[in-house]
């Protein structure tokens, strides 16, 4: 064999791996849609990626995640962001943050699988036909909220026994959840003789303004509605509640870890891990129609004892015993 032929053969062999790599199929992509900014949900993202890893998928290695953020509660951006993910032909869409993000994804596609996390009954919301057999292109995790409203008020009154007037903070840009939340809280309040004052806020400035109003009107306590926007503003809420000396109850432990007084609700980090696991199963070929909606069963009561002391409250022994965690 002549030298030129040897060089040609060697050159061709060196290019084989490049050709093989070029012929490999592109890794599947997950479309991620949220109303917040990434730094506000870092812990949840970590658990979401853990759920993917549990099913054999690691971001950047064998799956890509295309993130789309409607930062600062910009609900009007959700439809276009969801449509963009559909145009990118992602394999699965994970809309989260609030019901509006899920509905935007639902409106954008009837074929791409969607895995949601919602605080309300997904059957009532029209997302699935039933919890056991969703039936369409959607499934996910129901982490409860409205169902726990009465218990949250009961716990708040136990911690603040003299409370008669309670302010309810809601996000008016999330209308689907807004009506349900107000109705549930008002019904639960009537049952125990509490007066409810509804306060609305959908931006950081509006939260400041809401607390300025509460500072003048002096409610006995504050019930913060379950909403992704409020979770992203948990530090601001905790600081303002402390400055105004208002005992407040929240839907998730993240608020209490940021300095809030008390939370009662589902473990949302665990819900995100479960969502990641479901997405991994769908990437492996499972159909959303056949995956039952997961009912989150990790309900926890978390109390910040330091915040209670700063507010001049004595946490009853019954609550200390019932609490899943007391932060000192």
Number of C-alpha atoms within 10 A of each C-alpha: 5 6 8 8 10 11 11 11 11 10 11 10 11 11 10 11 10 10 10 9 10 10 9 8 7 11 13 14 21 25 24 19 24 28 24 24 16 16 9 15 17 11 13 17 17 14 21 22 19 19 24 24 16 16 17 14 22 17 14 10 8 12 18 18 17 13 14 21 17 20 14 15 25 16 17 12 16 24 18 14 23 28 16 15 24 19 10 13 15 19 21 25 28 24 27 21 24 25 23 23 27 26 19 21 31 23 12 19 16 12 13 18 26 26 25 30 28 24 22 21 20 23 13 10 13 11 22 23 16 17 20 14 15 22 18 17 20 29 32 29 26 21 25 23 22 23 15 17 23 18 14 24 21 16 17 24 18 15 20 18 12 10 17 16 17 24 21 22 24 25 23 14 18 19 13 15 23 18 12 12 24 19 12 17 23 18 15 19 20 11 10 13 11 18 14 22 16 14 20 16 19 18 17 16 9 13 21 15 15 16 21 14 13 20 16 9 10 16 20 19 24 24 24 20 23 24 23 21 27 27 23 22 18 22 18 19 23 21 14 19 23 19 12 15 17 22 26 25 25 26 30 25 25 21 26 26 18 16 23 30 30 29 27 26 27 24 20 23 19 18 27 26 23 23 25 26 23 27 30 24 19 19 20 12 9 14 18 25 19 15 19 19 25 18 15 19 14 12 16 18 22 29 27 22 22 16 22 20 13 11 17 11 15 11 16 11 9 10 16 15 10 12 16 13 15 17 14 10
